[in-house]
Amino acid sequence: MTNTAAPIDPQVAFTQMPLIAVLRHITPEEVEAVAEVLVEAGFRLIEVPLNSPRPLESISRLAERFGAQALIGAGTVMSADSVNDVVAAGGRLIVTPHADTAVIRQAAARGAACFPGVATPTEGFSALEAGANGLKLFPAEAMSPSVLKAWRAVFARNIPLLPTGGITPAAMKPWFDAGASGFGTGGGLYSAGDSVESVKTRAEAFVGAWRDLNN
């Protein structure tokens, strides 16, 4: 069913639930059922990486059906042209694995929220200057909460920092205590071929863990 309400505001989506659902390798045929349980669980940011099967079709389906409830877009965005493709498909969220300022500037020019992947403060400040809405600390497996705590000495609290890579509900607290603003999920939430029921269970665990940290 098409949702004809106005698209959700990116800041509202992030404030409601700053967890980015990463649906790598999902297919258009399964994406709506998976997104439905994510939205019901409380997710408000959903990305379909561009190395998934027919990703623009999945993004278009999600934007049409869930765009008023969640910020829909793409991950693994590697070029400014890809930004244009995602926006044309209805996406309003751009997530990258790297700090390519051309991609970030194009996302800002097209009115899409952008969370580029960064691994150093130098990359982070360059990304913010280019118009990034927040920073994806990637890969989190190569960092630690101690690194994030050090970053918080120079990045203001209002700058979203989202560790991404290897994040599970049980692993969130040390990062949160160090200053994480939210998280990017991955295989801990969805892997290709997972059942909708299993995604629902994991989504509820992620959202529950985040809410517990904030209570």
Residue pairs with C-beta under 8 A, 6 or more apart in sequence:
1 65
2 64
2 65
3 64
3 65
3 66
3 67
3 68
3 69
4 68
5 68
6 68
7 67
7 68
7 92
8 44
8 67
8 68
8 69
8 70
8 71
10 71
10 92
10 93
10 113
10 133
12 44
13 44
13 45
13 70
13 71
14 44
14 45
14 71
14 113
14 133
14 134
14 160
14 182
16 42
16 44
17 42
17 43
17 44
17 45
17 182
17 207
17 210
18 45
18 160
18 162
18 181
18 182
18 183
18 210
19 43
19 45
19 182
19 183
19 184
19 185
19 206
19 207
19 210
20 45
20 46
20 47
20 93
20 95
20 115
20 136
20 162
20 164
20 182
20 183
20 184
20 185
21 35
21 38
21 43
21 45
21 46
21 47
21 185
21 189
21 190
21 203
22 47
22 49
22 75
22 95
22 164
22 184
22 185
22 186
22 189
22 190
23 31
23 34
23 35
23 46
23 47
23 48
23 49
23 52
23 58
23 190
24 49
24 51
24 52
24 75
24 76
24 186
24 187
24 190
24 191
24 192
25 49
25 51
25 52
25 53
25 191
25 192
26 34
26 48
26 52
26 53
26 58
26 190
26 192
27 52
27 53
27 54
27 58
28 53
28 54
28 57
28 58
28 61
30 196
31 48
31 58
31 61
31 62
32 61
32 62
32 65
33 196
34 190
34 194
34 196
34 199
35 46
35 62
35 65
35 66
35 70
36 66
37 196
37 199
37 200
37 203
38 46
38 70
38 199
38 203
39 46
39 66
39 69
39 70
40 200
41 200
41 203
41 204
41 206
41 207
42 203
42 207
42 211
43 70
43 203
43 206
43 207
44 69
44 70
44 71
45 70
45 71
45 93
46 62
46 66
46 70
46 71
46 72
46 73
46 93
47 72
47 73
47 74
47 75
47 93
47 95
48 55
48 58
48 59
48 62
48 73
48 74
48 75
49 55
49 74
49 75
49 76
50 74
50 75
50 76
50 77
50 78
50 82
50 86
51 76
52 58
55 74
56 85
56 86
56 88
56 89
57 89
59 72
59 73
59 74
59 86
59 89
59 90
59 91
60 89
60 90
62 70
62 72
62 90
63 72
63 89
63 90
63 91
63 92
64 90
66 72
67 90
67 92
71 92
71 93
71 113
72 90
72 91
72 92
72 93
73 86
73 91
73 92
73 93
73 94
73 95
73 112
73 113
74 82
74 86
74 91
74 93
74 94
74 95
75 95
75 96
75 97
76 95
76 96
76 97
77 83
77 86
77 94
77 95
77 96
77 103
77 107
78 96
78 97
78 98
78 100
78 103
79 100
79 102
79 103
80 102
80 103
80 105
80 106
82 103
83 94
83 103
83 106
83 107
83 110
83 112
84 106
84 110
86 94
86 112
87 110
87 111
87 112
91 112
92 111
92 112
92 113
93 112
93 113
93 114
93 115
94 103
94 107
94 112
94 113
94 114
94 115
95 114
95 115
95 116
95 117
95 136
95 184
96 103
96 104
96 114
96 115
96 116
96 117
96 136
97 117
97 138
98 116
98 117
99 116
99 117
99 118
99 123
99 124
99 126
99 127
100 116
101 126
101 127
101 129
101 130
103 114
103 116
104 114
104 116
104 127
104 130
104 131
104 132
105 130
105 131
107 113
107 114
107 131
108 114
108 130
108 131
113 133
114 131
114 132
114 133
115 132
115 133
115 134
115 135
115 136
115 160
115 162
115 184
116 123
116 127
116 132
116 135
116 136
117 136
117 137
117 138
117 164
118 124
118 127
118 135
118 136
118 137
118 138
119 137
119 138
119 139
119 142
119 143
121 151
121 154
121 155
124 135
124 151
124 155
127 135
128 135
128 159
133 160
134 159
134 160
134 161
134 162
134 181
134 182
135 155
135 159
135 160
135 161
135 162
136 162
136 164
136 184
137 143
137 147
137 148
137 151
137 161
137 162
137 163
137 164
138 163
138 164
138 165
138 184
139 164
139 165
139 166
140 163
140 164
140 165
140 166
140 167
140 175
141 165
141 166
142 165
143 163
145 174
145 175
145 177
145 178
146 178
148 161
148 163
148 175
148 178
148 179
148 180
149 178
149 179
151 161
151 179
152 161
152 178
152 179
155 161
157 179
159 181
160 181
160 182
161 179
161 180
161 181
162 180
162 181
162 182
162 183
162 184
163 175
163 180
163 183
163 184
164 183
164 184
164 185
164 186
165 184
165 186
166 186
166 188
167 175
167 183
167 184
167 185
167 186
167 188
168 188
169 188
169 205
169 206
169 208
169 209
170 209
172 180
172 183
172 209
172 210
172 213
173 209
173 213
175 183
176 213
182 210
183 206
183 210
185 206
188 202
188 206
189 199
189 202
189 203
189 206
190 199
190 202
